[in-house]
Amino acid sequence: MIGKKIDQMRLSDRAEFAKTVSESDVYLYAGVTGDLNPAHVNEEYAKKTFFKTRIVHGMLSAGFISTIFGTKLPGPGTIYLRQVVEFVAPVYIGDTITASVEVVDINVEKNRVIFKTICVNQEGKEVLTGEAVVSPPKALKK
């Protein structure tokens, strides 16, 4: 299976992915990345922070954008080249995060697509905004 090629994509094409972030997700992410910041993994520490409880790693939420590129739009075979991200609100354990991407520019000559990227929580509040550049899959040579 291969994702959409650049000639199959149009401005304003959209896709999304949603997931409820569990405590297990936070610990697995911390273990895989080595990011054991107590703001994420230590409730006693986190109670003394601005947020008053543990927060989810920002890059875990940003990873949901990668899920879209690799599985939905453009899909399998896509190469993720660049991501600019702004973390605008915290994500808490138990939040349902919906990541969405929208095509805002297509450069056929360079095989590049620019996307607006956003993650919102279950209340519709933006928690992450940004822009990404990907290289969609090309037709496989025979």
Residue frames as a rotation matrix with the C-alpha (Angstrom) as fourth column:
MET 1
0.582 0.813 0.000 0.00
0.813 -0.582 0.000 0.00
0.000 0.000 -1.000 0.00
ILE 2
-0.646 -0.754 0.120 1.26
0.758 -0.652 -0.009 3.46
0.085 0.085 0.993 -0.86
GLY 3
-0.145 0.575 -0.805 -0.12
0.529 -0.643 -0.554 6.85
-0.836 -0.506 -0.211 0.09
LYS 4
0.844 0.528 0.097 -1.31
0.397 -0.492 -0.775 9.66
-0.361 0.692 -0.624 -2.15
LYS 5
-0.249 -0.876 0.412 1.18
0.964 -0.182 0.196 10.93
-0.097 0.446 0.890 -4.67
ILE 6
-0.712 -0.131 -0.690 1.56
0.277 -0.955 -0.104 14.68
-0.645 -0.265 0.717 -5.10
ASP 7
-0.923 0.368 -0.114 -0.65
-0.264 -0.386 0.884 14.79
0.281 0.846 0.453 -8.21
GLN 8
-0.293 0.843 -0.450 -3.48
0.590 0.530 0.609 13.26
0.752 -0.087 -0.654 -6.17
MET 9
-0.320 0.099 -0.942 -3.39
0.896 -0.290 -0.335 15.96
-0.307 -0.952 0.005 -3.51
ARG 10
0.060 0.445 0.893 -5.32
0.599 -0.732 0.324 19.24
0.799 0.515 -0.311 -3.46
LEU 11
-0.829 -0.232 0.510 -5.25
-0.174 -0.759 -0.628 22.43
0.532 -0.609 0.588 -1.40
SER 12
-0.206 0.699 0.685 -7.47
-0.961 -0.276 -0.007 22.09
0.184 -0.660 0.729 1.67
ASP 13
0.207 0.173 -0.963 -7.21
-0.048 0.985 0.166 18.25
0.977 0.012 0.212 1.77
ARG 14
-0.034 -0.129 0.991 -7.53
-0.950 -0.303 -0.072 17.30
0.309 -0.944 -0.113 5.44
ALA 15
0.140 0.126 -0.982 -7.09
0.150 0.978 0.147 14.33
0.979 -0.168 0.118 7.72
GLU 16
0.102 -0.105 0.989 -7.21
-0.896 -0.442 0.045 13.74
0.432 -0.891 -0.139 11.47
PHE 17
-0.182 -0.209 -0.961 -6.33
0.269 0.930 -0.253 11.25
0.946 -0.304 -0.113 14.18
ALA 18
0.270 0.330 0.904 -7.65
-0.755 -0.510 0.412 11.14
0.598 -0.794 0.111 17.74
LYS 19
-0.094 -0.319 -0.943 -6.39
0.393 0.858 -0.330 9.36
0.915 -0.402 0.044 20.84
THR 20
0.875 0.289 0.388 -7.07
-0.277 -0.358 0.892 9.52
0.396 -0.888 -0.233 24.56
VAL 21
-0.076 -0.997 -0.016 -3.69
-0.398 0.045 -0.916 9.79
0.914 -0.063 -0.400 26.29
SER 22
0.848 0.363 -0.386 -3.29
0.128 0.566 0.814 7.30
0.514 -0.740 0.434 29.12
GLU 23
0.697 -0.622 0.357 -0.85
-0.605 -0.242 0.759 7.14
-0.386 -0.744 -0.545 32.00
SER 24
0.460 -0.507 0.729 0.73
0.419 0.848 0.325 4.13
-0.783 0.156 0.603 30.27
ASP 25
0.743 -0.166 0.649 1.29
0.597 -0.274 -0.754 6.23
0.303 0.947 -0.104 27.13
VAL 26
0.815 -0.433 0.386 3.21
-0.499 -0.862 0.088 8.80
0.294 -0.265 -0.918 29.20
TYR 27
0.480 -0.655 0.583 5.41
-0.460 0.378 0.803 6.20
-0.747 -0.654 -0.120 30.88
LEU 28
0.533 -0.279 0.799 6.06
0.672 0.714 -0.199 4.33
-0.515 0.643 0.568 27.62
TYR 29
0.822 -0.216 0.526 7.00
0.266 -0.671 -0.692 7.58
0.503 0.709 -0.495 25.89
ALA 30
0.720 -0.569 0.399 9.28
-0.691 -0.530 0.491 8.53
-0.068 -0.629 -0.774 28.80
GLY 31
0.454 -0.539 0.709 10.97
-0.053 0.778 0.626 5.15
-0.890 -0.321 0.324 28.64
VAL 32
0.617 -0.178 0.767 11.47
0.767 0.355 -0.534 5.14
-0.177 0.918 0.356 24.89
THR 33
0.687 -0.293 0.664 12.80
0.212 -0.794 -0.570 8.70
0.695 0.532 -0.484 24.73
GLY 34
-0.251 -0.771 -0.585 14.55
0.861 0.098 -0.499 8.87
0.442 -0.629 0.640 28.09
ASP 35
-0.513 0.143 0.846 12.61
-0.197 -0.979 0.047 12.04
0.835 -0.143 0.531 28.94
LEU 36
-0.146 0.382 -0.912 11.96
0.828 0.552 0.099 11.39
0.542 -0.741 -0.397 32.61
ASN 37
-0.715 -0.026 0.698 11.21
-0.166 -0.964 -0.206 15.02
0.679 -0.263 0.685 33.44
PRO 38
-0.876 0.365 -0.314 9.33
0.452 0.398 -0.798 14.88
-0.166 -0.842 -0.514 36.78
ALA 39
-0.609 0.696 -0.380 6.68
-0.646 -0.714 -0.271 17.21
-0.460 0.080 0.884 35.34
HIS 40
-0.140 0.516 -0.845 5.58
-0.835 0.397 0.381 14.15
0.532 0.759 0.376 33.36
VAL 41
-0.044 0.000 -0.999 6.30
-0.004 1.000 0.000 11.18
0.999 0.004 -0.044 35.63
ASN 42
-0.729 -0.262 -0.632 6.22
0.604 0.187 -0.775 12.37
0.321 -0.947 0.022 39.26
GLU 43
0.207 0.944 0.258 2.86
0.604 -0.331 0.725 13.49
0.770 0.006 -0.638 40.64
GLU 44
0.502 -0.053 -0.863 4.30
0.814 -0.308 0.492 14.80
-0.292 -0.950 -0.111 43.92
TYR 45
-0.633 -0.753 -0.179 6.73
0.588 -0.618 0.521 17.02
-0.503 0.225 0.834 42.03
ALA 46
-0.676 0.372 0.637 4.07
0.540 -0.339 0.771 18.07
0.502 0.864 0.029 39.51
LYS 47
0.350 0.844 -0.407 1.67
0.905 -0.192 0.379 19.18
0.241 -0.501 -0.831 42.27
LYS 48
0.181 -0.386 -0.905 4.16
0.599 -0.687 0.413 21.99
-0.780 -0.616 0.106 43.05
THR 49
-0.785 -0.477 0.396 4.31
0.586 -0.362 0.725 23.24
-0.202 0.801 0.564 39.46
PHE 50
-0.822 0.450 -0.349 2.23
-0.512 -0.852 0.106 25.83
-0.250 0.266 0.931 37.65
PHE 51
-0.476 0.631 -0.613 0.03
-0.511 0.368 0.776 23.03
0.716 0.683 0.147 36.26
LYS 52
-0.137 0.373 0.918 -0.65
-0.984 0.053 -0.168 21.39
-0.111 -0.926 0.360 39.69
THR 53
0.610 0.246 0.753 -0.51
-0.207 0.967 -0.148 17.90
-0.765 -0.065 0.641 38.15
ARG 54
-0.393 -0.793 0.465 1.50
0.279 0.379 0.883 15.94
-0.876 0.476 0.072 35.63
ILE 55
0.419 0.435 -0.797 1.38
-0.665 -0.451 -0.595 17.03
-0.619 0.779 0.100 32.02
VAL 56
0.750 -0.092 0.655 1.87
0.437 0.813 -0.386 14.91
-0.497 0.575 0.650 28.90
HIS 57
-0.379 -0.924 -0.040 5.09
0.445 -0.220 0.868 15.32
-0.811 0.311 0.495 26.93
GLY 58
0.171 0.428 -0.887 4.49
-0.508 -0.733 -0.452 17.91
-0.844 0.528 0.092 24.22
MET 59
-0.543 -0.477 -0.691 6.24
-0.831 0.186 0.524 15.79
-0.122 0.859 -0.497 21.64
LEU 60
-0.793 0.385 0.472 3.92
0.294 0.921 -0.257 12.87
-0.533 -0.065 -0.843 22.36
SER 61
0.276 0.926 -0.257 1.04
0.204 -0.318 -0.926 15.02
-0.939 0.203 -0.277 21.12
ALA 62
0.106 -0.318 -0.942 3.13
-0.833 -0.546 0.090 16.21
-0.543 0.775 -0.323 18.19
GLY 63
-0.842 -0.463 0.277 3.71
-0.293 0.824 0.486 12.56
-0.453 0.328 -0.829 17.33
PHE 64
-0.051 0.904 0.424 0.02
0.379 0.411 -0.829 12.23
-0.924 0.119 -0.363 16.47
ILE 65
0.499 0.127 -0.857 0.70
-0.623 -0.634 -0.457 14.49
-0.602 0.763 -0.237 13.49
SER 66
-0.564 -0.780 -0.271 3.32
-0.790 0.414 0.452 12.01
-0.240 0.469 -0.850 12.30
THR 67
-0.552 0.457 0.698 0.67
0.187 0.883 -0.431 9.29
-0.813 -0.108 -0.572 12.59
ILE 68
0.535 0.798 -0.277 -1.50
-0.068 -0.287 -0.956 11.14
-0.842 0.531 -0.099 10.09
PHE 69
0.234 -0.505 -0.831 1.33
-0.929 -0.368 -0.038 11.64
-0.287 0.781 -0.555 7.60
GLY 70
-0.728 -0.685 0.034 2.44
-0.656 0.710 0.257 8.02
-0.199 0.165 -0.966 7.75
THR 71
-0.790 0.443 0.424 -0.98
0.331 0.891 -0.312 6.39
-0.516 -0.106 -0.850 7.68
LYS 72
0.164 0.987 -0.007 -3.60
0.636 -0.111 -0.764 8.74
-0.754 0.121 -0.645 6.21
LEU 73
0.919 0.196 0.343 -2.43
0.387 -0.620 -0.682 11.84
0.079 0.760 -0.646 4.33
PRO 74
-0.079 0.116 -0.990 -0.39
-0.987 0.129 0.094 11.52
0.138 0.985 0.104 2.25
GLY 75
0.871 0.454 0.190 -0.04
-0.485 0.855 0.181 8.05
-0.081 -0.250 0.965 3.84
PRO 76
0.645 -0.626 0.438 2.44
0.275 0.725 0.631 5.16
-0.713 -0.287 0.640 3.65
GLY 77
0.241 -0.685 0.688 5.74
0.968 0.118 -0.222 6.07
0.071 0.719 0.691 2.04
THR 78
0.824 0.107 0.556 5.61
0.129 -0.992 0.000 9.74
0.551 0.072 -0.831 3.09
ILE 79
-0.185 -0.910 -0.372 8.84
0.883 0.013 -0.470 11.31
0.432 -0.415 0.801 4.32
TYR 80
0.847 0.435 -0.304 8.41
0.531 -0.685 0.498 13.88
0.009 -0.584 -0.812 7.13
LEU 81
0.129 -0.861 0.493 10.91
0.718 -0.262 -0.645 16.69
0.684 0.437 0.585 6.43
ARG 82
-0.852 -0.405 0.331 10.16
0.130 -0.776 -0.617 19.56
0.507 -0.482 0.714 8.81
GLN 83
0.227 0.916 -0.331 7.86
0.797 0.020 0.603 20.53
0.559 -0.401 -0.726 11.65
VAL 84
-0.782 -0.254 0.569 7.46
-0.114 -0.839 -0.532 23.89
0.612 -0.481 0.628 13.32
VAL 85
0.013 0.797 -0.604 5.43
0.672 0.440 0.596 23.54
0.741 -0.413 -0.530 16.49
GLU 86
-0.626 -0.082 0.775 4.11
-0.465 -0.759 -0.456 25.82
0.626 -0.646 0.437 19.20
PHE 87
-0.505 0.437 -0.745 2.79
0.732 0.674 -0.100 24.26
0.458 -0.596 -0.660 22.40
VAL 88
-0.533 0.347 0.772 -0.07
-0.178 -0.938 0.299 26.58
0.827 0.022 0.561 23.33
ALA 89
0.292 0.608 0.739 -1.75
-0.913 -0.052 0.404 24.70
0.284 -0.793 0.540 26.20
PRO 90
-0.644 -0.583 0.496 -0.94
-0.721 0.679 -0.138 21.70
-0.256 -0.447 -0.857 28.38
VAL 91
0.092 0.598 -0.797 -2.18
-0.522 0.710 0.473 18.18
0.848 0.373 0.377 27.71
TYR 92
-0.217 -0.064 0.974 -3.19
-0.960 0.197 -0.200 16.17
-0.179 -0.978 -0.104 30.75
ILE 93
-0.997 -0.077 -0.018 -3.40
-0.078 0.994 0.076 12.43
0.012 0.077 -0.997 31.26
GLY 94
-0.407 0.903 0.134 -6.90
0.586 0.371 -0.720 11.41
-0.700 -0.214 -0.681 30.20
ASP 95
-0.052 0.351 -0.935 -7.28
-0.521 -0.809 -0.274 14.15
-0.852 0.473 0.224 27.57
THR 96
0.328 0.171 0.929 -8.46
0.705 0.610 -0.361 13.11
-0.629 0.773 0.080 24.14
ILE 97
-0.225 -0.536 -0.814 -6.27
-0.251 -0.775 0.580 14.81
-0.941 0.335 0.040 21.57
THR 98
0.661 0.403 0.633 -7.36
0.550 0.313 -0.774 15.21
-0.510 0.860 -0.015 17.98
ALA 99
-0.418 -0.826 -0.377 -4.53
0.089 -0.451 0.888 16.02
-0.904 0.337 0.262 15.59
SER 100
0.688 0.610 0.394 -5.43
0.468 0.044 -0.883 17.46
-0.555 0.791 -0.255 12.20
VAL 101
-0.543 -0.827 -0.147 -3.50
0.304 -0.356 0.884 18.46
-0.783 0.435 0.445 9.12
GLU 102
0.685 0.728 0.022 -4.54
0.321 -0.275 -0.906 20.55
-0.653 0.628 -0.423 6.13
VAL 103
-0.118 -0.706 0.699 -2.73
0.980 0.030 0.197 21.06
-0.160 0.708 0.688 2.84
VAL 104
0.565 0.272 -0.779 -1.85
0.264 -0.954 -0.142 24.75
-0.781 -0.126 -0.611 2.42
ASP 105
0.353 -0.468 -0.810 0.74
-0.854 -0.514 -0.075 24.58
-0.382 0.719 -0.581 -0.40
ILE 106
0.696 -0.138 0.705 1.87
0.303 0.946 -0.114 22.08
-0.651 0.293 0.700 -3.02
ASN 107
0.203 -0.714 -0.670 5.21
-0.842 -0.477 0.253 22.24
-0.500 0.513 -0.698 -4.87
VAL 108
0.949 0.273 0.157 5.04
-0.151 0.833 -0.532 19.61
-0.275 0.481 0.832 -7.60
GLU 109
0.611 -0.762 -0.214 8.56
-0.396 -0.060 -0.916 20.30
0.686 0.644 -0.339 -8.92
LYS 110
-0.405 -0.805 0.434 10.19
-0.772 0.046 -0.634 19.59
0.490 -0.591 -0.640 -5.54
ASN 111
-0.070 0.515 -0.855 7.61
0.196 0.847 0.494 16.96
0.978 -0.133 -0.160 -4.47
ARG 112
-0.933 -0.221 -0.282 6.87
0.328 -0.210 -0.921 18.91
0.145 -0.952 0.269 -1.30
VAL 113
0.086 0.976 0.200 3.58
0.419 -0.217 0.882 19.59
0.904 0.008 -0.427 0.47
ILE 114
-0.907 -0.303 0.294 3.14
-0.092 -0.538 -0.838 22.12
0.412 -0.787 0.460 3.26
PHE 115
-0.058 0.887 -0.459 0.53
0.622 0.391 0.678 21.45
0.781 -0.246 -0.574 5.92
LYS 116
-0.174 0.181 0.968 -1.08
-0.765 -0.644 -0.017 23.48
0.620 -0.743 0.251 8.67
THR 117
-0.370 -0.002 -0.929 -0.97
0.363 0.920 -0.146 21.27
0.855 -0.391 -0.340 11.80
ILE 118
-0.235 0.390 0.890 -3.15
-0.809 -0.586 0.043 21.54
0.539 -0.710 0.453 14.89
CYS 119
-0.619 0.202 -0.759 -3.95
0.479 0.863 -0.161 19.44
0.622 -0.463 -0.631 17.95
VAL 120
-0.242 0.618 0.748 -7.02
-0.702 -0.644 0.305 20.14
0.670 -0.451 0.589 20.08
ASN 121
-0.980 -0.027 0.197 -8.29
-0.169 0.636 -0.753 18.57
-0.105 -0.771 -0.628 23.28
GLN 122
-0.631 0.776 0.015 -11.74
0.771 0.624 0.123 17.13
0.086 0.089 -0.992 23.95
GLU 123
0.090 0.648 -0.756 -13.06
0.598 -0.643 -0.479 20.63
-0.797 -0.409 -0.445 24.67
GLY 124
0.701 0.136 0.700 -11.88
0.704 -0.293 -0.647 21.91
0.117 0.947 -0.301 21.28
LYS 125
0.846 -0.455 -0.277 -9.08
-0.274 -0.817 0.507 23.95
-0.457 -0.354 -0.816 22.86
GLU 126
0.708 -0.674 -0.212 -5.91
-0.146 0.155 -0.977 24.18
0.691 0.723 0.011 20.77
VAL 127
0.871 -0.488 0.065 -2.95
0.048 0.216 0.975 22.61
-0.490 -0.846 0.212 22.54
LEU 128
-0.257 -0.946 0.197 -0.49
0.361 0.095 0.928 22.64
-0.897 0.310 0.317 19.64
THR 129
0.879 0.431 -0.203 -0.24
-0.036 -0.365 -0.930 24.57
-0.475 0.825 -0.305 16.38
GLY 130
-0.106 -0.993 -0.055 2.30
-0.111 -0.043 0.993 24.52
-0.988 0.111 -0.106 13.61
GLU 131
0.654 0.159 -0.740 3.36
-0.734 -0.106 -0.671 23.84
-0.185 0.982 0.047 10.07
ALA 132
0.158 -0.579 0.800 4.92
-0.030 0.807 0.590 20.78
-0.987 -0.117 0.110 8.48
VAL 133
0.178 -0.176 -0.968 6.62
-0.979 -0.126 -0.158 19.91
-0.095 0.976 -0.195 5.21
VAL 134
0.200 -0.093 0.975 6.48
-0.131 0.984 0.120 16.39
-0.971 -0.152 0.184 3.79
SER 135
-0.586 -0.316 -0.747 7.57
-0.801 0.087 0.592 14.59
-0.122 0.945 -0.304 0.66
PRO 136
0.458 0.837 0.298 4.71
-0.742 0.545 -0.390 12.38
-0.489 -0.042 0.871 -0.52
PRO 137
-0.023 -0.467 0.884 5.48
0.142 0.874 0.465 8.93
-0.990 0.137 0.046 -1.90
LYS 138
-0.257 -0.109 -0.960 6.46
-0.910 -0.306 0.278 8.62
-0.324 0.946 -0.021 -5.53
ALA 139
0.809 0.514 -0.286 5.37
-0.586 0.739 -0.332 5.85
0.041 0.437 0.899 -7.86
LEU 140
0.296 -0.697 0.653 7.50
-0.258 0.600 0.757 2.77
-0.920 -0.393 -0.003 -7.35
LYS 141
-0.048 -0.406 -0.913 9.80
-0.995 -0.062 0.080 1.92
-0.089 0.912 -0.401 -10.26
LYS 142
0.848 0.397 0.350 9.31
-0.356 0.917 -0.177 -1.49
-0.392 0.026 0.920 -11.83
